[in-house]
């Protein structure tokens, strides 16, 4: 998991400055193609965050690894409430 976490941090540090460096203003109204592209990108990002093995360090505090589910996907189950919040049983 440490390698995946380092890869995500490196990618984030590399790509974060790009919007500022481009210096182009945002359009007043998005084009229909931009709305479709943003919808597809949102779907893929949510799938990446919820299923991909590379983002497993982000889900580790909340899930328990069960096994592989498909190509580059993991099957994980939610941890019980008390495992996520040990102070809840006090």
PDB file with one MODEL, atoms N, CA, C and O in Angstrom:
MODEL        1
ATOM      1  N   UNK A   1       0.816  -1.195   0.000  1.00  0.00           N
ATOM      2  CA  UNK A   1       0.000   0.000   0.000  1.00  0.00           C
ATOM      3  C   UNK A   1       0.859   1.258   0.000  1.00  0.00           C
ATOM      4  O   UNK A   1       0.454   2.287  -0.541  1.00  0.00           O
ATOM      5  N   UNK A   2       2.032   1.181   0.599  1.00  0.00           N
ATOM      6  CA  UNK A   2       2.900   2.352   0.650  1.00  0.00           C
ATOM      7  C   UNK A   2       3.318   2.831  -0.728  1.00  0.00           C
ATOM      8  O   UNK A   2       3.425   4.034  -0.968  1.00  0.00           O
ATOM      9  N   UNK A   3       3.556   1.883  -1.641  1.00  0.00           N
ATOM     10  CA  UNK A   3       3.926   2.249  -3.007  1.00  0.00           C
ATOM     11  C   UNK A   3       2.802   2.957  -3.734  1.00  0.00           C
ATOM     12  O   UNK A   3       3.032   3.931  -4.452  1.00  0.00           O
ATOM     13  N   UNK A   4       1.580   2.467  -3.548  1.00  0.00           N
ATOM     14  CA  UNK A   4       0.429   3.118  -4.166  1.00  0.00           C
ATOM     15  C   UNK A   4       0.242   4.525  -3.616  1.00  0.00           C
ATOM     16  O   UNK A   4      -0.058   5.457  -4.362  1.00  0.00           O
ATOM     17  N   UNK A   5       0.420   4.672  -2.309  1.00  0.00           N
ATOM     18  CA  UNK A   5       0.265   5.985  -1.690  1.00  0.00           C
ATOM     19  C   UNK A   5       1.310   6.960  -2.216  1.00  0.00           C
ATOM     20  O   UNK A   5       0.995   8.122  -2.473  1.00  0.00           O
ATOM     21  N   UNK A   6       2.543   6.505  -2.380  1.00  0.00           N
ATOM     22  CA  UNK A   6       3.610   7.352  -2.927  1.00  0.00           C
ATOM     23  C   UNK A   6       3.318   7.726  -4.377  1.00  0.00           C
ATOM     24  O   UNK A   6       3.560   8.862  -4.784  1.00  0.00           O
ATOM     25  N   UNK A   7       2.800   6.779  -5.156  1.00  0.00           N
ATOM     26  CA  UNK A   7       2.466   7.065  -6.552  1.00  0.00           C
ATOM     27  C   UNK A   7       1.356   8.109  -6.656  1.00  0.00           C
ATOM     28  O   UNK A   7       1.425   9.007  -7.494  1.00  0.00           O
ATOM     29  N   UNK A   8       0.330   7.992  -5.803  1.00  0.00           N
ATOM     30  CA  UNK A   8      -0.756   8.980  -5.824  1.00  0.00           C
ATOM     31  C   UNK A   8      -0.253  10.359  -5.413  1.00  0.00           C
ATOM     32  O   UNK A   8      -0.644  11.365  -6.004  1.00  0.00           O
ATOM     33  N   UNK A   9       0.611  10.410  -4.402  1.00  0.00           N
ATOM     34  CA  UNK A   9       1.147  11.700  -3.957  1.00  0.00           C
ATOM     35  C   UNK A   9       2.003  12.334  -5.047  1.00  0.00           C
ATOM     36  O   UNK A   9       1.913  13.539  -5.280  1.00  0.00           O
ATOM     37  N   UNK A  10       2.821  11.545  -5.708  1.00  0.00           N
ATOM     38  CA  UNK A  10       3.652  12.069  -6.795  1.00  0.00           C
ATOM     39  C   UNK A  10       2.829  12.585  -7.955  1.00  0.00           C
ATOM     40  O   UNK A  10       3.116  13.651  -8.499  1.00  0.00           O
ATOM     41  N   UNK A  11       1.811  11.840  -8.338  1.00  0.00           N
ATOM     42  CA  UNK A  11       0.941  12.266  -9.433  1.00  0.00           C
ATOM     43  C   UNK A  11       0.209  13.557  -9.074  1.00  0.00           C
ATOM     44  O   UNK A  11       0.113  14.468  -9.896  1.00  0.00           O
ATOM     45  N   UNK A  12      -0.305  13.633  -7.849  1.00  0.00           N
ATOM     46  CA  UNK A  12      -1.000  14.846  -7.410  1.00  0.00           C
ATOM     47  C   UNK A  12      -0.089  16.058  -7.384  1.00  0.00           C
ATOM     48  O   UNK A  12      -0.498  17.151  -7.777  1.00  0.00           O
ATOM     49  N   UNK A  13       1.140  15.877  -6.925  1.00  0.00           N
ATOM     50  CA  UNK A  13       2.088  16.990  -6.880  1.00  0.00           C
ATOM     51  C   UNK A  13       2.481  17.438  -8.287  1.00  0.00           C
ATOM     52  O   UNK A  13       2.721  18.623  -8.518  1.00  0.00           O
ATOM     53  N   UNK A  14       2.546  16.497  -9.221  1.00  0.00           N
ATOM     54  CA  UNK A  14       2.920  16.832 -10.589  1.00  0.00           C
ATOM     55  C   UNK A  14       1.802  17.547 -11.328  1.00  0.00           C
ATOM     56  O   UNK A  14       2.063  18.486 -12.080  1.00  0.00           O
ATOM     57  N   UNK A  15       0.561  17.120 -11.130  1.00  0.00           N
ATOM     58  CA  UNK A  15      -0.546  17.676 -11.907  1.00  0.00           C
ATOM     59  C   UNK A  15      -1.224  18.879 -11.266  1.00  0.00           C
ATOM     60  O   UNK A  15      -1.947  19.598 -11.955  1.00  0.00           O
ATOM     61  N   UNK A  16      -1.024  19.122  -9.999  1.00  0.00           N
ATOM     62  CA  UNK A  16      -1.716  20.219  -9.315  1.00  0.00           C
ATOM     63  C   UNK A  16      -1.422  21.599  -9.914  1.00  0.00           C
ATOM     64  O   UNK A  16      -2.351  22.402 -10.012  1.00  0.00           O
ATOM     65  N   UNK A  17      -0.196  21.924 -10.319  1.00  0.00           N
ATOM     66  CA  UNK A  17       0.062  23.286 -10.824  1.00  0.00           C
ATOM     67  C   UNK A  17      -0.443  23.560 -12.236  1.00  0.00           C
ATOM     68  O   UNK A  17      -0.458  24.720 -12.646  1.00  0.00           O
ATOM     69  N   UNK A  18      -0.853  22.561 -12.993  1.00  0.00           N
ATOM     70  CA  UNK A  18      -1.218  22.782 -14.382  1.00  0.00           C
ATOM     71  C   UNK A  18      -2.333  23.799 -14.600  1.00  0.00           C
ATOM     72  O   UNK A  18      -2.175  24.644 -15.481  1.00  0.00           O
ATOM     73  N   UNK A  19      -3.437  23.787 -13.879  1.00  0.00           N
ATOM     74  CA  UNK A  19      -4.480  24.790 -14.156  1.00  0.00           C
ATOM     75  C   UNK A  19      -3.987  26.225 -13.985  1.00  0.00           C
ATOM     76  O   UNK A  19      -4.399  27.105 -14.741  1.00  0.00           O
ATOM     77  N   UNK A  20      -3.125  26.477 -13.022  1.00  0.00           N
ATOM     78  CA  UNK A  20      -2.617  27.838 -12.824  1.00  0.00           C
ATOM     79  C   UNK A  20      -1.618  28.231 -13.908  1.00  0.00           C
ATOM     80  O   UNK A  20      -1.580  29.389 -14.325  1.00  0.00           O
ATOM     81  N   UNK A  21      -0.824  27.292 -14.359  1.00  0.00           N
ATOM     82  CA  UNK A  21       0.198  27.597 -15.349  1.00  0.00           C
ATOM     83  C   UNK A  21      -0.385  27.872 -16.728  1.00  0.00           C
ATOM     84  O   UNK A  21       0.205  28.609 -17.517  1.00  0.00           O
ATOM     85  N   UNK A  22      -1.517  27.295 -17.015  1.00  0.00           N
ATOM     86  CA  UNK A  22      -2.121  27.495 -18.332  1.00  0.00           C
ATOM     87  C   UNK A  22      -2.594  28.930 -18.507  1.00  0.00           C
ATOM     88  O   UNK A  22      -2.434  29.494 -19.589  1.00  0.00           O
ATOM     89  N   UNK A  23      -3.171  29.533 -17.481  1.00  0.00           N
ATOM     90  CA  UNK A  23      -3.570  30.940 -17.524  1.00  0.00           C
ATOM     91  C   UNK A  23      -4.748  31.240 -18.427  1.00  0.00           C
ATOM     92  O   UNK A  23      -4.998  32.410 -18.713  1.00  0.00           O
ATOM     93  N   UNK A  24      -5.475  30.252 -18.886  1.00  0.00           N
ATOM     94  CA  UNK A  24      -6.632  30.505 -19.740  1.00  0.00           C
ATOM     95  C   UNK A  24      -7.872  30.702 -18.889  1.00  0.00           C
ATOM     96  O   UNK A  24      -8.064  29.959 -17.926  1.00  0.00           O
ATOM     97  N   UNK A  25      -8.728  31.675 -19.203  1.00  0.00           N
ATOM     98  CA  UNK A  25      -9.954  31.869 -18.418  1.00  0.00           C
ATOM     99  C   UNK A  25     -10.981  30.784 -18.731  1.00  0.00           C
ATOM    100  O   UNK A  25     -10.982  30.208 -19.819  1.00  0.00           O
ATOM    101  N   UNK A  26     -11.847  30.520 -17.769  1.00  0.00           N
ATOM    102  CA  UNK A  26     -12.918  29.557 -17.973  1.00  0.00           C
ATOM    103  C   UNK A  26     -14.021  30.180 -18.828  1.00  0.00           C
ATOM    104  O   UNK A  26     -14.258  31.384 -18.736  1.00  0.00           O
ATOM    105  N   UNK A  27     -14.700  29.384 -19.658  1.00  0.00           N
ATOM    106  CA  UNK A  27     -15.791  29.936 -20.463  1.00  0.00           C
ATOM    107  C   UNK A  27     -16.990  30.284 -19.584  1.00  0.00           C
ATOM    108  O   UNK A  27     -17.166  29.732 -18.498  1.00  0.00           O
ATOM    109  N   UNK A  28     -17.814  31.219 -20.083  1.00  0.00           N
ATOM    110  CA  UNK A  28     -19.007  31.609 -19.329  1.00  0.00           C
ATOM    111  C   UNK A  28     -20.034  30.478 -19.282  1.00  0.00           C
ATOM    112  O   UNK A  28     -20.716  30.295 -18.273  1.00  0.00           O
ATOM    113  N   UNK A  29     -20.142  29.732 -20.361  1.00  0.00           N
ATOM    114  CA  UNK A  29     -21.119  28.642 -20.444  1.00  0.00           C
ATOM    115  C   UNK A  29     -20.445  27.421 -21.073  1.00  0.00           C
ATOM    116  O   UNK A  29     -19.821  27.541 -22.128  1.00  0.00           O
ATOM    117  N   UNK A  30     -20.560  26.247 -20.442  1.00  0.00           N
ATOM    118  CA  UNK A  30     -19.894  25.072 -21.012  1.00  0.00           C
ATOM    119  C   UNK A  30     -20.608  24.566 -22.264  1.00  0.00           C
ATOM    120  O   UNK A  30     -21.826  24.686 -22.398  1.00  0.00           O
ATOM    121  N   UNK A  31     -19.834  24.008 -23.160  1.00  0.00           N
ATOM    122  CA  UNK A  31     -20.385  23.402 -24.377  1.00  0.00           C
ATOM    123  C   UNK A  31     -21.012  22.052 -24.024  1.00  0.00           C
ATOM    124  O   UNK A  31     -20.625  21.446 -23.026  1.00  0.00           O
ATOM    125  N   UNK A  32     -21.967  21.569 -24.816  1.00  0.00           N
ATOM    126  CA  UNK A  32     -22.576  20.257 -24.531  1.00  0.00           C
ATOM    127  C   UNK A  32     -21.545  19.127 -24.472  1.00  0.00           C
ATOM    128  O   UNK A  32     -21.660  18.229 -23.638  1.00  0.00           O
ATOM    129  N   UNK A  33     -20.548  19.164 -25.344  1.00  0.00           N
ATOM    130  CA  UNK A  33     -19.514  18.131 -25.332  1.00  0.00           C
ATOM    131  C   UNK A  33     -18.745  18.151 -24.008  1.00  0.00           C
ATOM    132  O   UNK A  33     -18.358  17.097 -23.503  1.00  0.00           O
ATOM    133  N   UNK A  34     -18.526  19.326 -23.454  1.00  0.00           N
ATOM    134  CA  UNK A  34     -17.822  19.430 -22.183  1.00  0.00           C
ATOM    135  C   UNK A  34     -18.640  18.809 -21.046  1.00  0.00           C
ATOM    136  O   UNK A  34     -18.080  18.202 -20.134  1.00  0.00           O
ATOM    137  N   UNK A  35     -19.950  18.963 -21.104  1.00  0.00           N
ATOM    138  CA  UNK A  35     -20.819  18.367 -20.085  1.00  0.00           C
ATOM    139  C   UNK A  35     -20.765  16.840 -20.176  1.00  0.00           C
ATOM    140  O   UNK A  35     -20.689  16.161 -19.152  1.00  0.00           O
ATOM    141  N   UNK A  36     -20.804  16.298 -21.399  1.00  0.00           N
ATOM    142  CA  UNK A  36     -20.725  14.847 -21.589  1.00  0.00           C
ATOM    143  C   UNK A  36     -19.367  14.332 -21.119  1.00  0.00           C
ATOM    144  O   UNK A  36     -19.292  13.322 -20.420  1.00  0.00           O
ATOM    145  N   UNK A  37     -18.310  15.017 -21.497  1.00  0.00           N
ATOM    146  CA  UNK A  37     -16.967  14.603 -21.110  1.00  0.00           C
ATOM    147  C   UNK A  37     -16.785  14.653 -19.590  1.00  0.00           C
ATOM    148  O   UNK A  37     -16.155  13.765 -19.015  1.00  0.00           O
ATOM    149  N   UNK A  38     -17.324  15.669 -18.947  1.00  0.00           N
ATOM    150  CA  UNK A  38     -17.241  15.777 -17.489  1.00  0.00           C
ATOM    151  C   UNK A  38     -18.036  14.657 -16.815  1.00  0.00           C
ATOM    152  O   UNK A  38     -17.615  14.135 -15.783  1.00  0.00           O
ATOM    153  N   UNK A  39     -19.180  14.285 -17.393  1.00  0.00           N
ATOM    154  CA  UNK A  39     -19.976  13.185 -16.841  1.00  0.00           C
ATOM    155  C   UNK A  39     -19.218  11.866 -16.906  1.00  0.00           C
ATOM    156  O   UNK A  39     -19.196  11.112 -15.933  1.00  0.00           O
ATOM    157  N   UNK A  40     -18.602  11.589 -18.037  1.00  0.00           N
ATOM    158  CA  UNK A  40     -17.831  10.355 -18.188  1.00  0.00           C
ATOM    159  C   UNK A  40     -16.627  10.362 -17.263  1.00  0.00           C
ATOM    160  O   UNK A  40     -16.314   9.344 -16.644  1.00  0.00           O
ATOM    161  N   UNK A  41     -15.949  11.493 -17.162  1.00  0.00           N
ATOM    162  CA  UNK A  41     -14.785  11.589 -16.280  1.00  0.00           C
ATOM    163  C   UNK A  41     -15.183  11.398 -14.820  1.00  0.00           C
ATOM    164  O   UNK A  41     -14.446  10.776 -14.056  1.00  0.00           O
ATOM    165  N   UNK A  42     -16.329  11.922 -14.429  1.00  0.00           N
ATOM    166  CA  UNK A  42     -16.812  11.756 -13.055  1.00  0.00           C
ATOM    167  C   UNK A  42     -17.118  10.292 -12.767  1.00  0.00           C
ATOM    168  O   UNK A  42     -16.797   9.790 -11.690  1.00  0.00           O
ATOM    169  N   UNK A  43     -17.737   9.605 -13.725  1.00  0.00           N
ATOM    170  CA  UNK A  43     -18.010   8.176 -13.557  1.00  0.00           C
ATOM    171  C   UNK A  43     -16.714   7.386 -13.395  1.00  0.00           C
ATOM    172  O   UNK A  43     -16.600   6.552 -12.497  1.00  0.00           O
ATOM    173  N   UNK A  44     -15.745   7.648 -14.257  1.00  0.00           N
ATOM    174  CA  UNK A  44     -14.485   6.909 -14.203  1.00  0.00           C
ATOM    175  C   UNK A  44     -13.718   7.208 -12.914  1.00  0.00           C
ATOM    176  O   UNK A  44     -13.107   6.309 -12.336  1.00  0.00           O
ATOM    177  N   UNK A  45     -13.746   8.448 -12.464  1.00  0.00           N
ATOM    178  CA  UNK A  45     -13.063   8.805 -11.224  1.00  0.00           C
ATOM    179  C   UNK A  45     -13.714   8.123 -10.029  1.00  0.00           C
ATOM    180  O   UNK A  45     -13.016   7.633  -9.141  1.00  0.00           O
ATOM    181  N   UNK A  46     -15.041   8.087  -9.996  1.00  0.00           N
ATOM    182  CA  UNK A  46     -15.708   7.418  -8.877  1.00  0.00           C
ATOM    183  C   UNK A  46     -15.440   5.919  -8.897  1.00  0.00           C
ATOM    184  O   UNK A  46     -15.304   5.304  -7.839  1.00  0.00           O
ATOM    185  N   UNK A  47     -15.362   5.329 -10.066  1.00  0.00           N
ATOM    186  CA  UNK A  47     -15.030   3.900 -10.178  1.00  0.00           C
ATOM    187  C   UNK A  47     -13.594   3.650  -9.719  1.00  0.00           C
ATOM    188  O   UNK A  47     -13.318   2.663  -9.039  1.00  0.00           O
ATOM    189  N   UNK A  48     -12.688   4.543 -10.093  1.00  0.00           N
ATOM    190  CA  UNK A  48     -11.291   4.436  -9.679  1.00  0.00           C
ATOM    191  C   UNK A  48     -11.172   4.517  -8.162  1.00  0.00           C
ATOM    192  O   UNK A  48     -10.454   3.722  -7.554  1.00  0.00           O
ATOM    193  N   UNK A  49     -11.862   5.460  -7.554  1.00  0.00           N
ATOM    194  CA  UNK A  49     -11.778   5.633  -6.103  1.00  0.00           C
ATOM    195  C   UNK A  49     -12.426   4.477  -5.344  1.00  0.00           C
ATOM    196  O   UNK A  49     -11.977   4.131  -4.251  1.00  0.00           O
ATOM    197  N   UNK A  50     -13.471   3.876  -5.903  1.00  0.00           N
ATOM    198  CA  UNK A  50     -14.199   2.853  -5.156  1.00  0.00           C
ATOM    199  C   UNK A  50     -13.743   1.429  -5.416  1.00  0.00           C
ATOM    200  O   UNK A  50     -14.000   0.559  -4.585  1.00  0.00           O
ATOM    201  N   UNK A  51     -13.079   1.150  -6.528  1.00  0.00           N
ATOM    202  CA  UNK A  51     -12.754  -0.233  -6.871  1.00  0.00           C
ATOM    203  C   UNK A  51     -11.290  -0.513  -7.181  1.00  0.00           C
ATOM    204  O   UNK A  51     -10.843  -1.643  -6.980  1.00  0.00           O
ATOM    205  N   UNK A  52     -10.530   0.450  -7.655  1.00  0.00           N
ATOM    206  CA  UNK A  52      -9.168   0.180  -8.137  1.00  0.00           C
ATOM    207  C   UNK A  52      -8.217  -0.150  -6.998  1.00  0.00           C
ATOM    208  O   UNK A  52      -8.340   0.365  -5.887  1.00  0.00           O
ATOM    209  N   UNK A  53      -7.271  -1.019  -7.305  1.00  0.00           N
ATOM    210  CA  UNK A  53      -6.301  -1.415  -6.286  1.00  0.00           C
ATOM    211  C   UNK A  53      -5.352  -0.273  -5.949  1.00  0.00           C
ATOM    212  O   UNK A  53      -4.839  -0.209  -4.831  1.00  0.00           O
ATOM    213  N   UNK A  54      -5.112   0.619  -6.887  1.00  0.00           N
ATOM    214  CA  UNK A  54      -4.166   1.705  -6.635  1.00  0.00           C
ATOM    215  C   UNK A  54      -4.680   2.693  -5.588  1.00  0.00           C
ATOM    216  O   UNK A  54      -3.875   3.363  -4.940  1.00  0.00           O
ATOM    217  N   UNK A  55      -5.977   2.801  -5.406  1.00  0.00           N
ATOM    218  CA  UNK A  55      -6.534   3.715  -4.416  1.00  0.00           C
ATOM    219  C   UNK A  55      -6.946   3.006  -3.130  1.00  0.00           C
ATOM    220  O   UNK A  55      -7.673   3.572  -2.313  1.00  0.00           O
ATOM    221  N   UNK A  56      -6.486   1.779  -2.950  1.00  0.00           N
ATOM    222  CA  UNK A  56      -6.829   1.039  -1.728  1.00  0.00           C
ATOM    223  C   UNK A  56      -6.329   1.712  -0.449  1.00  0.00           C
ATOM    224  O   UNK A  56      -6.980   1.552   0.584  1.00  0.00           O
ATOM    225  N   UNK A  57      -5.203   2.464  -0.448  1.00  0.00           N
ATOM    226  CA  UNK A  57      -4.823   3.147   0.797  1.00  0.00           C
ATOM    227  C   UNK A  57      -5.851   4.177   1.267  1.00  0.00           C
ATOM    228  O   UNK A  57      -5.951   4.447   2.464  1.00  0.00           O
ATOM    229  N   UNK A  58      -6.608   4.748   0.343  1.00  0.00           N
ATOM    230  CA  UNK A  58      -7.625   5.721   0.732  1.00  0.00           C
ATOM    231  C   UNK A  58      -8.821   5.050   1.400  1.00  0.00           C
ATOM    232  O   UNK A  58      -9.472   5.636   2.265  1.00  0.00           O
ATOM    233  N   UNK A  59      -9.105   3.808   0.987  1.00  0.00           N
ATOM    234  CA  UNK A  59     -10.249   3.080   1.539  1.00  0.00           C
ATOM    235  C   UNK A  59      -9.879   2.207   2.730  1.00  0.00           C
ATOM    236  O   UNK A  59     -10.770   1.715   3.424  1.00  0.00           O
ATOM    237  N   UNK A  60      -8.594   2.001   2.984  1.00  0.00           N
ATOM    238  CA  UNK A  60      -8.139   1.059   4.015  1.00  0.00           C
ATOM    239  C   UNK A  60      -8.733   1.303   5.408  1.00  0.00           C
ATOM    240  O   UNK A  60      -9.067   0.328   6.080  1.00  0.00           O
ATOM    241  N   UNK A  61      -8.884   2.539   5.875  1.00  0.00           N
ATOM    242  CA  UNK A  61      -9.458   2.714   7.216  1.00  0.00           C
ATOM    243  C   UNK A  61     -10.930   2.306   7.322  1.00  0.00           C
ATOM    244  O   UNK A  61     -11.441   2.120   8.427  1.00  0.00           O
ATOM    245  N   UNK A  62     -11.608   2.166   6.192  1.00  0.00           N
ATOM    246  CA  UNK A  62     -13.049   1.938   6.206  1.00  0.00           C
ATOM    247  C   UNK A  62     -13.467   0.575   5.676  1.00  0.00           C
ATOM    248  O   UNK A  62     -14.617   0.172   5.851  1.00  0.00           O
ATOM    249  N   UNK A  63     -12.541  -0.149   5.025  1.00  0.00           N
ATOM    250  CA  UNK A  63     -12.900  -1.409   4.397  1.00  0.00           C
ATOM    251  C   UNK A  63     -11.974  -2.533   4.830  1.00  0.00           C
ATOM    252  O   UNK A  63     -10.928  -2.309   5.440  1.00  0.00           O
ATOM    253  N   UNK A  64     -12.390  -3.754   4.496  1.00  0.00           N
ATOM    254  CA  UNK A  64     -11.606  -4.951   4.770  1.00  0.00           C
ATOM    255  C   UNK A  64     -11.452  -5.688   3.444  1.00  0.00           C
ATOM    256  O   UNK A  64     -12.437  -5.932   2.747  1.00  0.00           O
ATOM    257  N   UNK A  65     -10.214  -6.042   3.095  1.00  0.00           N
ATOM    258  CA  UNK A  65      -9.924  -6.727   1.843  1.00  0.00           C
ATOM    259  C   UNK A  65     -10.492  -8.138   1.867  1.00  0.00           C
ATOM    260  O   UNK A  65     -10.281  -8.883   2.824  1.00  0.00           O
ATOM    261  N   UNK A  66     -11.223  -8.508   0.793  1.00  0.00           N
ATOM    262  CA  UNK A  66     -11.784  -9.846   0.668  1.00  0.00           C
ATOM    263  C   UNK A  66     -11.023 -10.637  -0.395  1.00  0.00           C
ATOM    264  O   UNK A  66     -10.654 -11.790  -0.167  1.00  0.00           O
ATOM    265  N   UNK A  67     -10.790 -10.024  -1.547  1.00  0.00           N
ATOM    266  CA  UNK A  67     -10.072 -10.688  -2.630  1.00  0.00           C
ATOM    267  C   UNK A  67     -10.195  -9.889  -3.913  1.00  0.00           C
ATOM    268  O   UNK A  67     -10.820  -8.829  -3.933  1.00  0.00           O
ATOM    269  N   UNK A  68      -9.597 -10.398  -4.988  1.00  0.00           N
ATOM    270  CA  UNK A  68      -9.738  -9.696  -6.269  1.00  0.00           C
ATOM    271  C   UNK A  68     -11.144  -9.877  -6.830  1.00  0.00           C
ATOM    272  O   UNK A  68     -11.775 -10.915  -6.633  1.00  0.00           O
ATOM    273  N   UNK A  69     -11.622  -8.858  -7.529  1.00  0.00           N
ATOM    274  CA  UNK A  69     -12.965  -8.922  -8.090  1.00  0.00           C
ATOM    275  C   UNK A  69     -12.917  -9.038  -9.608  1.00  0.00           C
ATOM    276  O   UNK A  69     -13.763  -9.710 -10.198  1.00  0.00           O
ATOM    277  N   UNK A  70     -11.978  -8.418 -10.230  1.00  0.00           N
ATOM    278  CA  UNK A  70     -11.842  -8.445 -11.676  1.00  0.00           C
ATOM    279  C   UNK A  70     -10.481  -7.900 -12.037  1.00  0.00           C
ATOM    280  O   UNK A  70      -9.633  -7.714 -11.164  1.00  0.00           O
ATOM    281  N   UNK A  71     -10.264  -7.641 -13.312  1.00  0.00           N
ATOM    282  CA  UNK A  71      -8.971  -7.082 -13.703  1.00  0.00           C
ATOM    283  C   UNK A  71      -8.751  -5.708 -13.052  1.00  0.00           C
ATOM    284  O   UNK A  71      -9.502  -4.765 -13.304  1.00  0.00           O
ATOM    285  N   UNK A  72      -7.732  -5.611 -12.229  1.00  0.00           N
ATOM    286  CA  UNK A  72      -7.342  -4.368 -11.548  1.00  0.00           C
ATOM    287  C   UNK A  72      -8.422  -3.845 -10.606  1.00  0.00           C
ATOM    288  O   UNK A  72      -8.458  -2.647 -10.325  1.00  0.00           O
ATOM    289  N   UNK A  73      -9.297  -4.709 -10.116  1.00  0.00           N
ATOM    290  CA  UNK A  73     -10.326  -4.301  -9.156  1.00  0.00           C
ATOM    291  C   UNK A  73     -10.266  -5.188  -7.929  1.00  0.00           C
ATOM    292  O   UNK A  73      -9.880  -6.354  -8.008  1.00  0.00           O
ATOM    293  N   UNK A  74     -10.652  -4.624  -6.794  1.00  0.00           N
ATOM    294  CA  UNK A  74     -10.649  -5.349  -5.531  1.00  0.00           C
ATOM    295  C   UNK A  74     -12.064  -5.509  -5.012  1.00  0.00           C
ATOM    296  O   UNK A  74     -12.931  -4.665  -5.242  1.00  0.00           O
ATOM    297  N   UNK A  75     -12.279  -6.609  -4.309  1.00  0.00           N
ATOM    298  CA  UNK A  75     -13.544  -6.797  -3.597  1.00  0.00           C
ATOM    299  C   UNK A  75     -13.262  -6.511  -2.126  1.00  0.00           C
ATOM    300  O   UNK A  75     -12.488  -7.221  -1.484  1.00  0.00           O
ATOM    301  N   UNK A  76     -13.887  -5.484  -1.609  1.00  0.00           N
ATOM    302  CA  UNK A  76     -13.706  -5.090  -0.220  1.00  0.00           C
ATOM    303  C   UNK A  76     -15.073  -4.964   0.435  1.00  0.00           C
ATOM    304  O   UNK A  76     -16.066  -4.650  -0.222  1.00  0.00           O
ATOM    305  N   UNK A  77     -15.108  -5.209   1.717  1.00  0.00           N
ATOM    306  CA  UNK A  77     -16.341  -5.056   2.478  1.00  0.00           C
ATOM    307  C   UNK A  77     -16.145  -3.974   3.520  1.00  0.00           C
ATOM    308  O   UNK A  77     -15.038  -3.750   4.008  1.00  0.00           O
ATOM    309  N   UNK A  78     -17.235  -3.310   3.851  1.00  0.00           N
ATOM    310  CA  UNK A  78     -17.177  -2.270   4.870  1.00  0.00           C
ATOM    311  C   UNK A  78     -16.883  -2.885   6.225  1.00  0.00           C
ATOM    312  O   UNK A  78     -17.391  -3.956   6.559  1.00  0.00           O
ATOM    313  N   UNK A  79     -16.063  -2.203   6.995  1.00  0.00           N
ATOM    314  CA  UNK A  79     -15.770  -2.660   8.349  1.00  0.00           C
ATOM    315  C   UNK A  79     -16.960  -2.350   9.241  1.00  0.00           C
ATOM    316  O   UNK A  79     -17.721  -1.423   8.962  1.00  0.00           O
ATOM    317  N   UNK A  80     -17.127  -3.115  10.308  1.00  0.00           N
ATOM    318  CA  UNK A  80     -18.211  -2.797  11.253  1.00  0.00           C
ATOM    319  C   UNK A  80     -18.007  -1.407  11.862  1.00  0.00           C
ATOM    320  O   UNK A  80     -16.883  -0.908  11.919  1.00  0.00           O
ATOM    321  N   UNK A  81     -19.078  -0.802  12.305  1.00  0.00           N
ATOM    322  CA  UNK A  81     -19.023   0.545  12.904  1.00  0.00           C
ATOM    323  C   UNK A  81     -17.989   0.634  14.016  1.00  0.00           C
ATOM    324  O   UNK A  81     -17.246   1.613  14.090  1.00  0.00           O
ATOM    325  N   UNK A  82     -17.929  -0.368  14.878  1.00  0.00           N
ATOM    326  CA  UNK A  82     -17.004  -0.288  16.011  1.00  0.00           C
ATOM    327  C   UNK A  82     -15.557  -0.373  15.560  1.00  0.00           C
ATOM    328  O   UNK A  82     -14.674   0.148  16.241  1.00  0.00           O
ATOM    329  N   UNK A  83     -15.289  -1.016  14.428  1.00  0.00           N
ATOM    330  CA  UNK A  83     -13.917  -1.080  13.933  1.00  0.00           C
ATOM    331  C   UNK A  83     -13.483   0.268  13.374  1.00  0.00           C
ATOM    332  O   UNK A  83     -12.309   0.628  13.458  1.00  0.00           O
ATOM    333  N   UNK A  84     -14.418   1.008  12.810  1.00  0.00           N
ATOM    334  CA  UNK A  84     -14.079   2.322  12.258  1.00  0.00           C
ATOM    335  C   UNK A  84     -14.018   3.382  13.360  1.00  0.00           C
ATOM    336  O   UNK A  84     -13.221   4.318  13.288  1.00  0.00           O
ATOM    337  N   UNK A  85     -14.860   3.227  14.373  1.00  0.00           N
ATOM    338  CA  UNK A  85     -14.902   4.213  15.462  1.00  0.00           C
ATOM    339  C   UNK A  85     -14.820   3.465  16.782  1.00  0.00           C
ATOM    340  O   UNK A  85     -15.847   3.158  17.387  1.00  0.00           O
ATOM    341  N   UNK A  86     -13.608   3.169  17.231  1.00  0.00           N
ATOM    342  CA  UNK A  86     -13.493   2.384  18.465  1.00  0.00           C
ATOM    343  C   UNK A  86     -14.042   3.118  19.688  1.00  0.00           C
ATOM    344  O   UNK A  86     -14.410   2.478  20.673  1.00  0.00           O
ATOM    345  N   UNK A  87     -14.100   4.421  19.639  1.00  0.00           N
ATOM    346  CA  UNK A  87     -14.613   5.184  20.785  1.00  0.00           C
ATOM    347  C   UNK A  87     -16.136   5.066  20.923  1.00  0.00           C
ATOM    348  O   UNK A  87     -16.689   5.454  21.952  1.00  0.00           O
ATOM    349  N   UNK A  88     -16.821   4.536  19.899  1.00  0.00           N
ATOM    350  CA  UNK A  88     -18.289   4.436  19.942  1.00  0.00           C
ATOM    351  C   UNK A  88     -18.764   3.426  20.989  1.00  0.00           C
ATOM    352  O   UNK A  88     -19.913   3.496  21.426  1.00  0.00           O
ATOM    353  N   UNK A  89     -17.901   2.489  21.401  1.00  0.00           N
ATOM    354  CA  UNK A  89     -18.329   1.480  22.354  1.00  0.00           C
ATOM    355  C   UNK A  89     -18.127   1.922  23.799  1.00  0.00           C
ATOM    356  O   UNK A  89     -18.458   1.169  24.715  1.00  0.00           O
ATOM    357  N   UNK A  90     -17.606   3.093  24.026  1.00  0.00           N
ATOM    358  CA  UNK A  90     -17.346   3.558  25.399  1.00  0.00           C
ATOM    359  C   UNK A  90     -18.601   3.912  26.113  1.00  0.00           C
ATOM    360  O   UNK A  90     -18.557   4.320  27.274  1.00  0.00           O
TER     361      UNK A  90
ENDMDL
END
